[in-house]
Amino acid sequence: MFLLTPAVSGGPALAQERRLVTEIPGPRSRELAERQRAAVAHGVSTTMPVYAAAAGGGVVVDVDGNSLIDLGSGIAVTTVGNSAPKVVEAVTAQVASFTHTCFMITPYEGYVAVAERLNALTPGDHEKRTALFNSGAEAVENAVKIARAYTKKNAVVAFDHAYHGRTNLTMALTAKNQPYKSGFGPFAPEVYRAPLSYPYRDGLSGAEAAKRAISVIEKQVGAENLAAIVIEPIQGEGGFIVPAEGFLPALVEWARANDVVFIADEVQTGIARTGAWYASEHEGIVPDLVASAKGVGGGLPLSAVTGRAEIMDAAHAGGLGGTYGGNPLATAAGLATLETIEQEGLLERAREIGELLTSRLGALQQSDPRVGDVRGRGAMVAVELVDPATQEPDAALAKGVAAAAHAAGVIVLTCGTYGNVLRFLPPLSISDELLAEGLDVLAHAFEVTR
C-alpha cells in the first residue's frame, strides 16, 4: 500500500509526498468512523476524518493509502518524527528486556538516566532533581503539589488563556470553558487567575503587563498565601501567545522576592520545539520548576517535573510517583529522543523551520487582511484570524481554512480561546519541500474561503 523511499531522518521509509488516492475521508476511514461512533465514548472527538496506518518524516499515511502532510506532530509530540530510528531501536531493545517493574518497586537505570539528562538540560546551573510521570497534566499537577509542600502555602495563580490539562486540578488552572471544563466541576479550590501579556490584543509592554498582573495577584490572592505561579512561556491551546518582552522576567523577579515558586509549563514548548531546549531560554528566565511532556517521549507517554533540589525534595518519601510514571519503554524512548535532537542538530532545524513558517505566513498576512497576527518561536508558529474591519476573532474562518486544508491532504490544527487561531507544529524531520507544499495548500485554502 505504501510507496517506499530511502529512510529519512525521524521516520520510516515512507514516500515524503502529499498523495490523495481517494477523497478525504476515504471508504476505509468512513468505515472506521462508524465503528468509532458505536464503540468509543462520544466525548472523545477527533480533528482529522481519517485513520492513520503509518507515519514518518513529515507525512501521515491513512488506511486508504492517502499521504497527508503533517503540520501538527500529534500536538507537538512527534518532534523528532514518527517512529524515529533511534527511538524505535531503543524501545525494541527495551521491550525484549522488560516492559515494566514499577520504578517505586524495582527501579531501573533508564529512569535515573532521563532524570540526569533533564537536570542538565533545563534552564539554570543549580542543583536539580527530577520526578517522572506519564502526561503533561500529571506533570503540572505534581509541580503544584511540590510547590505547596515546599512553601506550606495553598493558593496557585494561573493566567488568562491558559491550558494546563484535563484532570480536576489542571482543569481549574485551564482558562477555556469549552470543551475542557464545561459540566465537569466543581474544580479544585485555591486557584486564581491573572491577566496575561497578549501584545496583539492589549498593546501593553512587558513591564506594563507584568505590573497589571502582579497588582491583581497582590490584591486578590496575596503573596503570603501564594504557593506558585504556573505559566506557559508561550501559550499553547490558548493561541500560541508570546508575552511581550520583559513580562516573564518581571514575574520571576516578583516570585523570588515573595517566596513564590515559579512553575514553567513547558509541556508544549519544551524539548527543541521553539529552537531551544526550553522556551524559557528565549526570555532569559530560570524557573524554579519545569514541567516537560509531549516531545520528550518521542511518541511514548512520558512527562517530568524538574527543578531546584531543595524544592523538589520537599515532598515526603512516597508522596510522588505513579504506577506507570517513567515506564522503562518511555524512558528508553526519551533518552533516544534527546540523543536524536543533539546528534541531528534539531535545535537549529527548529529555527530554520520557524524562519520558513514566519516568512510564508507573514507574506500571507500582507496579502490577506483577515490574518491579524503571525506569532511564535521556532517550529511553533500560529496565525490569528480576524474580521478585518473590527479585528474581532473569526473562528468560522479558522474552521473553514482548516477543513479545506484537511480535504486537500494537510493536517492543520486550530486553537485559541476564541477558536480563531491556526497553529503549526511540524515535526522537525519534515523537509523544506514538503513544508513549502503544505503552506501552498494553506494559501489556497485561504483563497477558497474568501
Secondary structure, DSSP 8 states (H G I E B T S, - for coil): -----S--TTS-S---S-B-SS-SS-HHHHHHHHHHHHHS-TTS--SSSS-EEEEETTEEEETTS-EEEESSHHHHT-TT-TT-HHHHHHHHHHHHH-S---TTTS--HHHHHHHHHHHHHSS-SS-EEEEEESSHHHHHHHHHHHHHHHH---EEEEETT----SSHHHHHH----TTTTTT-----SSEEEE----HHHH---HHHHHHHHHHHHHHHT-GGGEEEEEE-SS-STTT-----TTHHHHHHHHHHHTT-EEEEE-TTTTTTTTSSSSTHHHHT---SEEEE-GGGGTTS--EEEEEEHHHHTTS-TTSS--TTTT-HHHHHHHHHHHHHHHHTTHHHHHHHHHHHHHHHHHHHHHH-TTEEEEEEETTEEEEEEB-TTT--B-HHHHHHHHHHHHHTTEE-EEESTTS-EEEE---TT--HHHHHHHHHHHHHHHHHT-
